Amino acid sequence: MGKIQLRPHHIFCDTFFPRGDFQRGGDFDRVMHALRELSDSESDTTIEVVEGVDELCRVCPDCKNNRCESPYGSEDAVRKWDGKILKGLEISYGEARTIKEFHALIRQKAPLAFCRTRCPWREVCSVFGLA
């Protein structure tokens, strides 16, 4: 993979989620596994920050009509989370960096204020192990 397009919470949050079975099935699990392997390798692959549905969303069973319809947060809520992550990382939509560069930025900035106050996944996230 030369370039991947991901929304902010997929770039940031996946760093801290437990590894294992994603239980969303089929294409989602396959793509998520491939993205995690790539991320773990700290390759020179470039990630472009995109607004809205990204490469992972497209294969998610909770994505309907090009919108996130997850029981944990609708597209509108997810876009707000993405905005808070953009602000916390001090990045913009359209920006592109290598996986290595994003990992360094995330290590520098985590945990974000959003993690402490608004994240619905605090119970399973390991971001606070960094603080």
N, C-alpha and C positions, 0 to 999 in steps of 0.2 A: 504494500500500500504506500503510495506516495503522499497523498493528502486525504485527510479525513475531515468531514464537517460534523461538528458536535455543538450542541447547545451548552451554555455555561455549567449547568448543574451536572451534566454528564462528564464534563472535563474535571470539575472539582470534586464532586461527591463520590464518584466511583473510586477515587484514591483511598477512601476510608471505609468503604462497604466490605463486609465479610466476603471472602471468596467462597465459591461453592455453587450449588444448584440454584438457578434463578427462578425456577418453577413457573415460567411463562411459556415454555414450550418451543419446539421447532426452531424456526428461523431466528427468533429473539435470542434463545439460548446460544445458538451457533454464532451469531454476530457478536453477542456480548463476550463470549469466550474468546473469540478472535481479537476483539478490542483489548481485552484484559491481557492477553498474551503479548500483544504489541506494546501495550503500556508498560508491562512488567519488564520488557526488554530494553526500555529507555532508548528506543531507536531514534533515528533522525527523521522519522515520519513527521510531516507537518499536520497540525490540527488547526483548522479554521473555525473561529467562533461564529456560529450562526444563530439567527433569531428564529424561534419556532421549531417545527418538526425537523429532526436531523436523521442521520443514517440509522441510528438505533431506534428512534421512534417509529420509523417506517415499517419495522418488522415487529413492533410491539402489539400484542393483542388489545391493549388499552387505547391504541391510536385509532380513532374513527373519524372519517371525513377530514383528514389532515389536522386533527386536533387531539390532544391528550384528554382522555376521558377516564383517567385512573380514579379509583375510589379514594386515593390519597390526595388528589388535587387535580382540578380541571386545568385545561390549557391556560385559562386566565390566571389561576393561582401559580402555575408553573412558570409562566412568563414573569410574574412578580418575583419569584424566587431567583430566576435567572438574572433579573435586573439587580437584585441585591448581591448576587455573586459577582457580577460584572463590576459593581461598585467596590466590593471588598477586594477584588483582585486588581482593580484599577486597569481594566482592559475594556475593549469595545467590540461590538459586533463587526465582523469582517477582518479582525486582527488574526494573524496566523503566526504560530510559533511551533517549534519542534516539541515533541513529547518531553525531551530532556529539559527544555526551557520552561515548559508548563510545570513540570515536577519541581523545579527549583523555585519558581514563583509560588506554588502552592505551599511548599515547605516554609517559605518565608512568611506567608500571610496567614496561614491556618493556625487556629480556628478563626473563622470570620465572625463578626457580630451576629450575622444571620444564623450561624450554627448554634450560638448560645440562646437566642431568643425565639426564632421562628421555625426552625427545622422540625418537620414532623417525624424525622427518622433518627432523632437523638439517641433513642434506646439501642439502636444497632450500630451506630456510627462510631468509628474509632478515632475521630478527629481530636477528641479531648485527651487522648494518650500523648499528644504532641505538646500540650500546654504545660 
